[in-house]
Amino acid sequence: MTFSTDTMTKSTMYTTVDETGVLNNYAPETEIYYADFPTLEQQRNYISQGAIASLLVCLLILTAFGIS
């Protein structure tokens, strides 16, 4: 037996009941959407953030080698 009830957010929660009377609640399925390709400005920001992160990691490794 399957039935659905409305929740406070006005989305449908699906609930099933098996032979022993155990309830199983399922979250509503969300709408699928595809991500947009990053703009040139975003791509430049990602490159600069990656370069800064790489520099930081290299400095931390060199500092660790220098201390030991």
PQR file of N, CA, C, O and H, with PARSE charges and radii, in Angstrom:
ATOM      1  N   MET A   1       0.844  -1.171   0.000 -0.4000 1.5000
ATOM      2  CA  MET A   1       0.000   0.000   0.000 -0.0000 2.0000
ATOM      3  C   MET A   1       0.892   1.238   0.000  0.5500 1.7000
ATOM      4  O   MET A   1       1.789   1.341   0.836 -0.5500 1.4000
ATOM      5  N   THR A   2       0.673   2.157  -0.895 -0.4000 1.5000
ATOM      6  CA  THR A   2       1.459   3.373  -0.997 -0.0000 2.0000
ATOM      7  C   THR A   2       0.530   4.567  -0.953  0.5500 1.7000
ATOM      8  O   THR A   2      -0.503   4.595  -1.622 -0.5500 1.4000
ATOM      9  H   THR A   2      -0.056   2.074  -1.574  0.4000 1.0000
ATOM     10  N   PHE A   3       0.911   5.559  -0.151 -0.4000 1.5000
ATOM     11  CA  PHE A   3       0.136   6.797  -0.121 -0.0000 2.0000
ATOM     12  C   PHE A   3       1.086   7.956   0.066  0.5500 1.7000
ATOM     13  O   PHE A   3       2.221   7.763   0.502 -0.5500 1.4000
ATOM     14  H   PHE A   3       1.750   5.536   0.392  0.4000 1.0000
ATOM     15  N   SER A   4       0.647   9.143  -0.252 -0.4000 1.5000
ATOM     16  CA  SER A   4       1.494  10.318  -0.097 -0.0000 2.0000
ATOM     17  C   SER A   4       0.770  11.341   0.765  0.5500 1.7000
ATOM     18  O   SER A   4      -0.457  11.437   0.761 -0.5500 1.4000
ATOM     19  H   SER A   4      -0.275   9.300  -0.606  0.4000 1.0000
ATOM     20  N   THR A   5       1.571  12.104   1.506 -0.4000 1.5000
ATOM     21  CA  THR A   5       1.024  13.153   2.347 -0.0000 2.0000
ATOM     22  C   THR A   5       1.741  14.453   2.041  0.5500 1.7000
ATOM     23  O   THR A   5       2.899  14.438   1.625 -0.5500 1.4000
ATOM     24  H   THR A   5       2.568  12.026   1.509  0.4000 1.0000
ATOM     25  N   ASP A   6       1.069  15.576   2.241 -0.4000 1.5000
ATOM     26  CA  ASP A   6       1.685  16.879   2.037 -0.0000 2.0000
ATOM     27  C   ASP A   6       2.417  17.297   3.297  0.5500 1.7000
ATOM     28  O   ASP A   6       1.893  17.164   4.404 -0.5500 1.4000
ATOM     29  H   ASP A   6       0.128  15.588   2.579  0.4000 1.0000
ATOM     30  N   THR A   7       3.627  17.801   3.127 -0.4000 1.5000
ATOM     31  CA  THR A   7       4.399  18.282   4.258 -0.0000 2.0000
ATOM     32  C   THR A   7       4.224  19.781   4.394  0.5500 1.7000
ATOM     33  O   THR A   7       3.519  20.399   3.595 -0.5500 1.4000
ATOM     34  H   THR A   7       4.053  17.909   2.228  0.4000 1.0000
ATOM     35  N   MET A   8       4.861  20.377   5.403 -0.4000 1.5000
ATOM     36  CA  MET A   8       4.722  21.799   5.647 -0.0000 2.0000
ATOM     37  C   MET A   8       5.291  22.633   4.499  0.5500 1.7000
ATOM     38  O   MET A   8       4.855  23.766   4.298 -0.5500 1.4000
ATOM     39  H   MET A   8       5.433  19.876   6.052  0.4000 1.0000
ATOM     40  N   THR A   9       6.255  22.102   3.743 -0.4000 1.5000
ATOM     41  CA  THR A   9       6.869  22.861   2.656 -0.0000 2.0000
ATOM     42  C   THR A   9       6.116  22.693   1.346  0.5500 1.7000
ATOM     43  O   THR A   9       6.596  23.137   0.303 -0.5500 1.4000
ATOM     44  H   THR A   9       6.610  21.181   3.906  0.4000 1.0000
ATOM     45  N   LYS A  10       4.973  22.075   1.376 -0.4000 1.5000
ATOM     46  CA  LYS A  10       4.121  21.858   0.211 -0.0000 2.0000
ATOM     47  C   LYS A  10       4.789  20.988  -0.839  0.5500 1.7000
ATOM     48  O   LYS A  10       4.505  21.122  -2.030 -0.5500 1.4000
ATOM     49  H   LYS A  10       4.583  21.714   2.223  0.4000 1.0000
ATOM     50  N   SER A  11       5.671  20.104  -0.411 -0.4000 1.5000
ATOM     51  CA  SER A  11       6.225  19.096  -1.306 -0.0000 2.0000
ATOM     52  C   SER A  11       5.647  17.758  -0.882  0.5500 1.7000
ATOM     53  O   SER A  11       5.155  17.615   0.237 -0.5500 1.4000
ATOM     54  H   SER A  11       5.901  19.995   0.556  0.4000 1.0000
ATOM     55  N   THR A  12       5.706  16.799  -1.756 -0.4000 1.5000
ATOM     56  CA  THR A  12       5.083  15.515  -1.471 -0.0000 2.0000
ATOM     57  C   THR A  12       6.107  14.565  -0.871  0.5500 1.7000
ATOM     58  O   THR A  12       7.177  14.356  -1.442 -0.5500 1.4000
ATOM     59  H   THR A  12       6.106  16.916  -2.665  0.4000 1.0000
ATOM     60  N   MET A  13       5.779  13.988   0.285 -0.4000 1.5000
ATOM     61  CA  MET A  13       6.622  12.974   0.922 -0.0000 2.0000
ATOM     62  C   MET A  13       5.979  11.627   0.632  0.5500 1.7000
ATOM     63  O   MET A  13       4.792  11.429   0.891 -0.5500 1.4000
ATOM     64  H   MET A  13       4.910  14.158   0.750  0.4000 1.0000
ATOM     65  N   TYR A  14       6.756  10.712   0.100 -0.4000 1.5000
ATOM     66  CA  TYR A  14       6.239   9.407  -0.243 -0.0000 2.0000
ATOM     67  C   TYR A  14       6.483   8.443   0.911  0.5500 1.7000
ATOM     68  O   TYR A  14       7.587   8.374   1.452 -0.5500 1.4000
ATOM     69  H   TYR A  14       7.720  10.872  -0.111  0.4000 1.0000
ATOM     70  N   THR A  15       5.455   7.707   1.279 -0.4000 1.5000
ATOM     71  CA  THR A  15       5.537   6.767   2.393 -0.0000 2.0000
ATOM     72  C   THR A  15       4.985   5.430   1.936  0.5500 1.7000
ATOM     73  O   THR A  15       3.928   5.366   1.307 -0.5500 1.4000
ATOM     74  H   THR A  15       4.558   7.764   0.840  0.4000 1.0000
ATOM     75  N   THR A  16       5.711   4.355   2.257 -0.4000 1.5000
ATOM     76  CA  THR A  16       5.223   3.014   1.964 -0.0000 2.0000
ATOM     77  C   THR A  16       5.097   2.244   3.263  0.5500 1.7000
ATOM     78  O   THR A  16       5.811   2.505   4.231 -0.5500 1.4000
ATOM     79  H   THR A  16       6.569   4.407   2.768  0.4000 1.0000
ATOM     80  N   VAL A  17       4.182   1.296   3.269 -0.4000 1.5000
ATOM     81  CA  VAL A  17       3.964   0.428   4.427 -0.0000 2.0000
ATOM     82  C   VAL A  17       4.132  -1.005   3.952  0.5500 1.7000
ATOM     83  O   VAL A  17       3.462  -1.433   3.012 -0.5500 1.4000
ATOM     84  H   VAL A  17       3.602   1.084   2.483  0.4000 1.0000
ATOM     85  N   ASP A  18       5.040  -1.764   4.609 -0.4000 1.5000
ATOM     86  CA  ASP A  18       5.212  -3.155   4.206 -0.0000 2.0000
ATOM     87  C   ASP A  18       4.221  -4.061   4.928  0.5500 1.7000
ATOM     88  O   ASP A  18       3.342  -3.576   5.640 -0.5500 1.4000
ATOM     89  H   ASP A  18       5.584  -1.416   5.373  0.4000 1.0000
ATOM     90  N   GLU A  19       4.356  -5.383   4.747 -0.4000 1.5000
ATOM     91  CA  GLU A  19       3.403  -6.338   5.292 -0.0000 2.0000
ATOM     92  C   GLU A  19       3.351  -6.323   6.821  0.5500 1.7000
ATOM     93  O   GLU A  19       2.311  -6.617   7.410 -0.5500 1.4000
ATOM     94  H   GLU A  19       5.069  -5.777   4.168  0.4000 1.0000
ATOM     95  N   THR A  20       4.470  -5.980   7.464 -0.4000 1.5000
ATOM     96  CA  THR A  20       4.514  -5.999   8.928 -0.0000 2.0000
ATOM     97  C   THR A  20       4.090  -4.670   9.536  0.5500 1.7000
ATOM     98  O   THR A  20       4.070  -4.535  10.760 -0.5500 1.4000
ATOM     99  H   THR A  20       5.315  -5.741   6.985  0.4000 1.0000
ATOM    100  N   GLY A  21       3.751  -3.688   8.709 -0.4000 1.5000
ATOM    101  CA  GLY A  21       3.299  -2.406   9.224 -0.0000 2.0000
ATOM    102  C   GLY A  21       4.404  -1.379   9.408  0.5500 1.7000
ATOM    103  O   GLY A  21       4.167  -0.324   9.996 -0.5500 1.4000
ATOM    104  H   GLY A  21       3.768  -3.798   7.715  0.4000 1.0000
ATOM    105  N   VAL A  22       5.619  -1.665   8.917 -0.4000 1.5000
ATOM    106  CA  VAL A  22       6.732  -0.736   9.059 -0.0000 2.0000
ATOM    107  C   VAL A  22       6.610   0.358   8.000  0.5500 1.7000
ATOM    108  O   VAL A  22       6.426   0.077   6.816 -0.5500 1.4000
ATOM    109  H   VAL A  22       5.812  -2.522   8.440  0.4000 1.0000
ATOM    110  N   LEU A  23       6.717   1.625   8.454 -0.4000 1.5000
ATOM    111  CA  LEU A  23       6.644   2.759   7.537 -0.0000 2.0000
ATOM    112  C   LEU A  23       8.019   3.084   6.988  0.5500 1.7000
ATOM    113  O   LEU A  23       9.000   3.078   7.732 -0.5500 1.4000
ATOM    114  H   LEU A  23       6.866   1.853   9.416  0.4000 1.0000
ATOM    115  N   ASN A  24       8.105   3.366   5.703 -0.4000 1.5000
ATOM    116  CA  ASN A  24       9.326   3.829   5.069 -0.0000 2.0000
ATOM    117  C   ASN A  24       9.020   5.165   4.411  0.5500 1.7000
ATOM    118  O   ASN A  24       8.170   5.245   3.524 -0.5500 1.4000
ATOM    119  H   ASN A  24       7.309   3.370   5.098  0.4000 1.0000
ATOM    120  N   ASN A  25       9.711   6.214   4.841 -0.4000 1.5000
ATOM    121  CA  ASN A  25       9.511   7.542   4.275 -0.0000 2.0000
ATOM    122  C   ASN A  25      10.594   7.823   3.254  0.5500 1.7000
ATOM    123  O   ASN A  25      11.763   7.511   3.480 -0.5500 1.4000
ATOM    124  H   ASN A  25      10.402   6.150   5.561  0.4000 1.0000
ATOM    125  N   TYR A  26      10.214   8.408   2.138 -0.4000 1.5000
ATOM    126  CA  TYR A  26      11.145   8.760   1.082 -0.0000 2.0000
ATOM    127  C   TYR A  26      11.071  10.259   0.842  0.5500 1.7000
ATOM    128  O   TYR A  26       9.983  10.831   0.772 -0.5500 1.4000
ATOM    129  H   TYR A  26       9.264   8.662   1.955  0.4000 1.0000
ATOM    130  N   ALA A  27      12.213  10.883   0.720 -0.4000 1.5000
ATOM    131  CA  ALA A  27      12.261  12.314   0.458 -0.0000 2.0000
ATOM    132  C   ALA A  27      11.754  12.590  -0.954  0.5500 1.7000
ATOM    133  O   ALA A  27      11.897  11.751  -1.844 -0.5500 1.4000
ATOM    134  H   ALA A  27      13.097  10.418   0.777  0.4000 1.0000
ATOM    135  N   PRO A  28      11.170  13.754  -1.158 -0.5600 1.5000
ATOM    136  CA  PRO A  28      10.709  14.089  -2.511  0.2800 2.0000
ATOM    137  C   PRO A  28      11.893  14.255  -3.458  0.5500 1.7000
ATOM    138  O   PRO A  28      12.958  14.720  -3.052 -0.5500 1.4000
ATOM    139  N   GLU A  29      11.709  13.882  -4.696 -0.4000 1.5000
ATOM    140  CA  GLU A  29      12.784  14.004  -5.679 -0.0000 2.0000
ATOM    141  C   GLU A  29      12.892  15.452  -6.125  0.5500 1.7000
ATOM    142  O   GLU A  29      11.893  16.100  -6.435 -0.5500 1.4000
ATOM    143  H   GLU A  29      10.844  13.504  -5.026  0.4000 1.0000
ATOM    144  N   THR A  30      14.117  15.943  -6.151 -0.4000 1.5000
ATOM    145  CA  THR A  30      14.340  17.330  -6.547 -0.0000 2.0000
ATOM    146  C   THR A  30      14.443  17.432  -8.061  0.5500 1.7000
ATOM    147  O   THR A  30      14.717  16.448  -8.748 -0.5500 1.4000
ATOM    148  H   THR A  30      14.929  15.417  -5.899  0.4000 1.0000
ATOM    149  N   GLU A  31      14.220  18.623  -8.564 -0.4000 1.5000
ATOM    150  CA  GLU A  31      14.317  18.856  -9.988 -0.0000 2.0000
ATOM    151  C   GLU A  31      15.787  18.878 -10.403  0.5500 1.7000
ATOM    152  O   GLU A  31      16.615  19.489  -9.727 -0.5500 1.4000
ATOM    153  H   GLU A  31      13.997  19.423  -8.007  0.4000 1.0000
ATOM    154  N   ILE A  32      16.108  18.221 -11.502 -0.4000 1.5000
ATOM    155  CA  ILE A  32      17.489  18.143 -11.975 -0.0000 2.0000
ATOM    156  C   ILE A  32      17.794  19.370 -12.831  0.5500 1.7000
ATOM    157  O   ILE A  32      16.989  19.775 -13.670 -0.5500 1.4000
ATOM    158  H   ILE A  32      15.435  17.725 -12.051  0.4000 1.0000
ATOM    159  N   TYR A  33      18.960  19.947 -12.604 -0.4000 1.5000
ATOM    160  CA  TYR A  33      19.402  21.058 -13.440 -0.0000 2.0000
ATOM    161  C   TYR A  33      20.895  20.903 -13.698  0.5500 1.7000
ATOM    162  O   TYR A  33      21.613  20.297 -12.903 -0.5500 1.4000
ATOM    163  H   TYR A  33      19.614  19.618 -11.922  0.4000 1.0000
ATOM    164  N   TYR A  34      21.348  21.446 -14.796 -0.4000 1.5000
ATOM    165  CA  TYR A  34      22.745  21.339 -15.187 -0.0000 2.0000
ATOM    166  C   TYR A  34      23.472  22.640 -14.866  0.5500 1.7000
ATOM    167  O   TYR A  34      22.901  23.725 -14.972 -0.5500 1.4000
ATOM    168  H   TYR A  34      20.766  21.939 -15.443  0.4000 1.0000
ATOM    169  N   ALA A  35      24.713  22.519 -14.479 -0.4000 1.5000
ATOM    170  CA  ALA A  35      25.515  23.693 -14.141 -0.0000 2.0000
ATOM    171  C   ALA A  35      25.922  24.425 -15.417  0.5500 1.7000
ATOM    172  O   ALA A  35      26.086  23.820 -16.477 -0.5500 1.4000
ATOM    173  H   ALA A  35      25.176  21.638 -14.392  0.4000 1.0000
ATOM    174  N   ASP A  36      26.079  25.721 -15.290 -0.4000 1.5000
ATOM    175  CA  ASP A  36      26.562  26.526 -16.404 -0.0000 2.0000
ATOM    176  C   ASP A  36      28.084  26.480 -16.430  0.5500 1.7000
ATOM    177  O   ASP A  36      28.732  26.380 -15.388 -0.5500 1.4000
ATOM    178  H   ASP A  36      25.946  26.212 -14.429  0.4000 1.0000
ATOM    179  N   PHE A  37      28.640  26.552 -17.624 -0.4000 1.5000
ATOM    180  CA  PHE A  37      30.083  26.585 -17.766 -0.0000 2.0000
ATOM    181  C   PHE A  37      30.596  27.905 -17.192  0.5500 1.7000
ATOM    182  O   PHE A  37      29.979  28.947 -17.414 -0.5500 1.4000
ATOM    183  H   PHE A  37      28.113  26.633 -18.470  0.4000 1.0000
ATOM    184  N   PRO A  38      31.719  27.883 -16.452 -0.5600 1.5000
ATOM    185  CA  PRO A  38      32.213  29.127 -15.844  0.2800 2.0000
ATOM    186  C   PRO A  38      32.611  30.166 -16.895  0.5500 1.7000
ATOM    187  O   PRO A  38      33.109  29.832 -17.970 -0.5500 1.4000
ATOM    188  N   THR A  39      32.380  31.418 -16.555 -0.4000 1.5000
ATOM    189  CA  THR A  39      32.758  32.509 -17.451 -0.0000 2.0000
ATOM    190  C   THR A  39      34.276  32.664 -17.444  0.5500 1.7000
ATOM    191  O   THR A  39      34.970  32.057 -16.628 -0.5500 1.4000
ATOM    192  H   THR A  39      31.975  31.689 -15.681  0.4000 1.0000
ATOM    193  N   LEU A  40      34.780  33.483 -18.362 -0.4000 1.5000
ATOM    194  CA  LEU A  40      36.231  33.691 -18.423 -0.0000 2.0000
ATOM    195  C   LEU A  40      36.756  34.296 -17.130  0.5500 1.7000
ATOM    196  O   LEU A  40      37.845  33.943 -16.677 -0.5500 1.4000
ATOM    197  H   LEU A  40      34.216  33.976 -19.025  0.4000 1.0000
ATOM    198  N   GLU A  41      35.995  35.202 -16.535 -0.4000 1.5000
ATOM    199  CA  GLU A  41      36.426  35.811 -15.268 -0.0000 2.0000
ATOM    200  C   GLU A  41      36.499  34.753 -14.163  0.5500 1.7000
ATOM    201  O   GLU A  41      37.448  34.736 -13.380 -0.5500 1.4000
ATOM    202  H   GLU A  41      35.110  35.489 -16.903  0.4000 1.0000
ATOM    203  N   GLN A  42      35.501  33.875 -14.103 -0.4000 1.5000
ATOM    204  CA  GLN A  42      35.520  32.817 -13.097 -0.0000 2.0000
ATOM    205  C   GLN A  42      36.687  31.862 -13.341  0.5500 1.7000
ATOM    206  O   GLN A  42      37.327  31.411 -12.392 -0.5500 1.4000
ATOM    207  H   GLN A  42      34.730  33.889 -14.739  0.4000 1.0000
ATOM    208  N   GLN A  43      36.967  31.555 -14.601 -0.4000 1.5000
ATOM    209  CA  GLN A  43      38.087  30.675 -14.911 -0.0000 2.0000
ATOM    210  C   GLN A  43      39.411  31.299 -14.470  0.5500 1.7000
ATOM    211  O   GLN A  43      40.282  30.614 -13.935 -0.5500 1.4000
ATOM    212  H   GLN A  43      36.447  31.922 -15.373  0.4000 1.0000
ATOM    213  N   ARG A  44      39.551  32.604 -14.699 -0.4000 1.5000
ATOM    214  CA  ARG A  44      40.774  33.292 -14.252 -0.0000 2.0000
ATOM    215  C   ARG A  44      40.876  33.267 -12.736  0.5500 1.7000
ATOM    216  O   ARG A  44      41.965  33.092 -12.190 -0.5500 1.4000
ATOM    217  H   ARG A  44      38.843  33.161 -15.134  0.4000 1.0000
ATOM    218  N   ASN A  45      39.753  33.440 -12.052 -0.4000 1.5000
ATOM    219  CA  ASN A  45      39.770  33.382 -10.585 -0.0000 2.0000
ATOM    220  C   ASN A  45      40.179  31.995 -10.101  0.5500 1.7000
ATOM    221  O   ASN A  45      40.950  31.876  -9.149 -0.5500 1.4000
ATOM    222  H   ASN A  45      38.868  33.582 -12.496  0.4000 1.0000
ATOM    223  N   TYR A  46      39.668  30.939 -10.751 -0.4000 1.5000
ATOM    224  CA  TYR A  46      40.033  29.581 -10.361 -0.0000 2.0000
ATOM    225  C   TYR A  46      41.524  29.331 -10.568  0.5500 1.7000
ATOM    226  O   TYR A  46      42.171  28.691  -9.739 -0.5500 1.4000
ATOM    227  H   TYR A  46      39.042  31.036 -11.525  0.4000 1.0000
ATOM    228  N   ILE A  47      42.060  29.833 -11.664 -0.4000 1.5000
ATOM    229  CA  ILE A  47      43.491  29.661 -11.938 -0.0000 2.0000
ATOM    230  C   ILE A  47      44.326  30.382 -10.887  0.5500 1.7000
ATOM    231  O   ILE A  47      45.303  29.825 -10.385 -0.5500 1.4000
ATOM    232  H   ILE A  47      41.534  30.353 -12.337  0.4000 1.0000
ATOM    233  N   SER A  48      43.953  31.617 -10.549 -0.4000 1.5000
ATOM    234  CA  SER A  48      44.730  32.367  -9.555 -0.0000 2.0000
ATOM    235  C   SER A  48      44.603  31.725  -8.172  0.5500 1.7000
ATOM    236  O   SER A  48      45.582  31.666  -7.428 -0.5500 1.4000
ATOM    237  H   SER A  48      43.160  32.070 -10.957  0.4000 1.0000
ATOM    238  N   GLN A  49      43.415  31.247  -7.824 -0.4000 1.5000
ATOM    239  CA  GLN A  49      43.253  30.575  -6.532 -0.0000 2.0000
ATOM    240  C   GLN A  49      44.075  29.295  -6.480  0.5500 1.7000
ATOM    241  O   GLN A  49      44.668  28.983  -5.447 -0.5500 1.4000
ATOM    242  H   GLN A  49      42.620  31.295  -8.428  0.4000 1.0000
ATOM    243  N   GLY A  50      44.119  28.548  -7.587 -0.4000 1.5000
ATOM    244  CA  GLY A  50      44.928  27.330  -7.641 -0.0000 2.0000
ATOM    245  C   GLY A  50      46.405  27.633  -7.526  0.5500 1.7000
ATOM    246  O   GLY A  50      47.140  26.901  -6.863 -0.5500 1.4000
ATOM    247  H   GLY A  50      43.638  28.802  -8.426  0.4000 1.0000
ATOM    248  N   ALA A  51      46.856  28.721  -8.172 -0.4000 1.5000
ATOM    249  CA  ALA A  51      48.271  29.100  -8.094 -0.0000 2.0000
ATOM    250  C   ALA A  51      48.637  29.517  -6.674  0.5500 1.7000
ATOM    251  O   ALA A  51      49.695  29.140  -6.171 -0.5500 1.4000
ATOM    252  H   ALA A  51      46.259  29.316  -8.710  0.4000 1.0000
ATOM    253  N   ILE A  52      47.780  30.283  -6.032 -0.4000 1.5000
ATOM    254  CA  ILE A  52      48.050  30.709  -4.643 -0.0000 2.0000
ATOM    255  C   ILE A  52      48.066  29.505  -3.715  0.5500 1.7000
ATOM    256  O   ILE A  52      48.919  29.414  -2.831 -0.5500 1.4000
ATOM    257  H   ILE A  52      46.920  30.590  -6.441  0.4000 1.0000
ATOM    258  N   ALA A  53      47.125  28.574  -3.907 -0.4000 1.5000
ATOM    259  CA  ALA A  53      47.086  27.382  -3.057 -0.0000 2.0000
ATOM    260  C   ALA A  53      48.330  26.523  -3.266  0.5500 1.7000
ATOM    261  O   ALA A  53      48.893  25.998  -2.306 -0.5500 1.4000
ATOM    262  H   ALA A  53      46.433  28.648  -4.624  0.4000 1.0000
ATOM    263  N   SER A  54      48.754  26.382  -4.509 -0.4000 1.5000
ATOM    264  CA  SER A  54      49.972  25.600  -4.797 -0.0000 2.0000
ATOM    265  C   SER A  54      51.197  26.244  -4.170  0.5500 1.7000
ATOM    266  O   SER A  54      52.052  25.552  -3.617 -0.5500 1.4000
ATOM    267  H   SER A  54      48.297  26.809  -5.289  0.4000 1.0000
ATOM    268  N   LEU A  55      51.283  27.553  -4.254 -0.4000 1.5000
ATOM    269  CA  LEU A  55      52.398  28.275  -3.648 -0.0000 2.0000
ATOM    270  C   LEU A  55      52.406  28.084  -2.131  0.5500 1.7000
ATOM    271  O   LEU A  55      53.462  27.876  -1.533 -0.5500 1.4000
ATOM    272  H   LEU A  55      50.588  28.115  -4.703  0.4000 1.0000
ATOM    273  N   LEU A  56      51.241  28.154  -1.520 -0.4000 1.5000
ATOM    274  CA  LEU A  56      51.143  27.968  -0.077 -0.0000 2.0000
ATOM    275  C   LEU A  56      51.589  26.563   0.332  0.5500 1.7000
ATOM    276  O   LEU A  56      52.321  26.403   1.309 -0.5500 1.4000
ATOM    277  H   LEU A  56      50.384  28.323  -2.005  0.4000 1.0000
ATOM    278  N   VAL A  57      51.155  25.557  -0.404 -0.4000 1.5000
ATOM    279  CA  VAL A  57      51.532  24.171  -0.087 -0.0000 2.0000
ATOM    280  C   VAL A  57      53.034  23.983  -0.258  0.5500 1.7000
ATOM    281  O   VAL A  57      53.681  23.349   0.575 -0.5500 1.4000
ATOM    282  H   VAL A  57      50.560  25.687  -1.198  0.4000 1.0000
ATOM    283  N   CYS A  58      53.591  24.535  -1.340 -0.4000 1.5000
ATOM    284  CA  CYS A  58      55.044  24.423  -1.544 -0.0000 2.0000
ATOM    285  C   CYS A  58      55.818  25.101  -0.418  0.5500 1.7000
ATOM    286  O   CYS A  58      56.815  24.564   0.066 -0.5500 1.4000
ATOM    287  H   CYS A  58      53.065  25.050  -2.017  0.4000 1.0000
ATOM    288  N   LEU A  59      55.360  26.276  -0.003 -0.4000 1.5000
ATOM    289  CA  LEU A  59      56.031  26.965   1.110 -0.0000 2.0000
ATOM    290  C   LEU A  59      55.929  26.181   2.412  0.5500 1.7000
ATOM    291  O   LEU A  59      56.889  26.135   3.182 -0.5500 1.4000
ATOM    292  H   LEU A  59      54.550  26.712  -0.396  0.4000 1.0000
ATOM    293  N   LEU A  60      54.788  25.570   2.665 -0.4000 1.5000
ATOM    294  CA  LEU A  60      54.644  24.758   3.874 -0.0000 2.0000
ATOM    295  C   LEU A  60      55.563  23.545   3.851  0.5500 1.7000
ATOM    296  O   LEU A  60      56.158  23.194   4.870 -0.5500 1.4000
ATOM    297  H   LEU A  60      54.008  25.607   2.039  0.4000 1.0000
ATOM    298  N   ILE A  61      55.680  22.900   2.687 -0.4000 1.5000
ATOM    299  CA  ILE A  61      56.569  21.734   2.577 -0.0000 2.0000
ATOM    300  C   ILE A  61      58.021  22.155   2.747  0.5500 1.7000
ATOM    301  O   ILE A  61      58.779  21.492   3.454 -0.5500 1.4000
ATOM    302  H   ILE A  61      55.197  23.185   1.859  0.4000 1.0000
ATOM    303  N   LEU A  62      58.414  23.246   2.109 -0.4000 1.5000
ATOM    304  CA  LEU A  62      59.798  23.729   2.253 -0.0000 2.0000
ATOM    305  C   LEU A  62      60.075  24.149   3.695  0.5500 1.7000
ATOM    306  O   LEU A  62      61.175  23.921   4.199 -0.5500 1.4000
ATOM    307  H   LEU A  62      57.798  23.785   1.534  0.4000 1.0000
ATOM    308  N   THR A  63      59.114  24.749   4.355 -0.4000 1.5000
ATOM    309  CA  THR A  63      59.291  25.120   5.772 -0.0000 2.0000
ATOM    310  C   THR A  63      59.461  23.880   6.635  0.5500 1.7000
ATOM    311  O   THR A  63      60.302  23.853   7.533 -0.5500 1.4000
ATOM    312  H   THR A  63      58.221  24.935   3.946  0.4000 1.0000
ATOM    313  N   ALA A  64      58.659  22.848   6.363 -0.4000 1.5000
ATOM    314  CA  ALA A  64      58.785  21.600   7.128 -0.0000 2.0000
ATOM    315  C   ALA A  64      60.156  20.959   6.921  0.5500 1.7000
ATOM    316  O   ALA A  64      60.759  20.473   7.877 -0.5500 1.4000
ATOM    317  H   ALA A  64      57.976  22.869   5.633  0.4000 1.0000
ATOM    318  N   PHE A  65      60.656  20.954   5.679 -0.4000 1.5000
ATOM    319  CA  PHE A  65      61.981  20.414   5.419 -0.0000 2.0000
ATOM    320  C   PHE A  65      63.058  21.265   6.069  0.5500 1.7000
ATOM    321  O   PHE A  65      64.048  20.738   6.575 -0.5500 1.4000
ATOM    322  H   PHE A  65      60.166  21.349   4.902  0.4000 1.0000
ATOM    323  N   GLY A  66      62.870  22.576   6.057 -0.4000 1.5000
ATOM    324  CA  GLY A  66      63.854  23.472   6.657 -0.0000 2.0000
ATOM    325  C   GLY A  66      63.930  23.320   8.179  0.5500 1.7000
ATOM    326  O   GLY A  66      65.011  23.431   8.758 -0.5500 1.4000
ATOM    327  H   GLY A  66      62.065  23.004   5.646  0.4000 1.0000
ATOM    328  N   ILE A  67      62.827  23.075   8.809 -0.4000 1.5000
ATOM    329  CA  ILE A  67      62.804  22.930  10.263 -0.0000 2.0000
ATOM    330  C   ILE A  67      63.388  21.581  10.691  0.5500 1.7000
ATOM    331  O   ILE A  67      64.058  21.492  11.719 -0.5500 1.4000
ATOM    332  H   ILE A  67      61.949  22.985   8.339  0.4000 1.0000
ATOM    333  N   SER A  68      63.138  20.550   9.915 -0.4000 1.5000
ATOM    334  CA  SER A  68      63.594  19.209  10.331 -0.0000 2.0000
ATOM    335  C   SER A  68      65.046  18.953  10.017  0.5500 1.7000
ATOM    336  O   SER A  68      65.560  17.874  10.310 -0.5500 1.4000
ATOM    337  H   SER A  68      62.593  20.622   9.079  0.4000 1.0000
TER
END
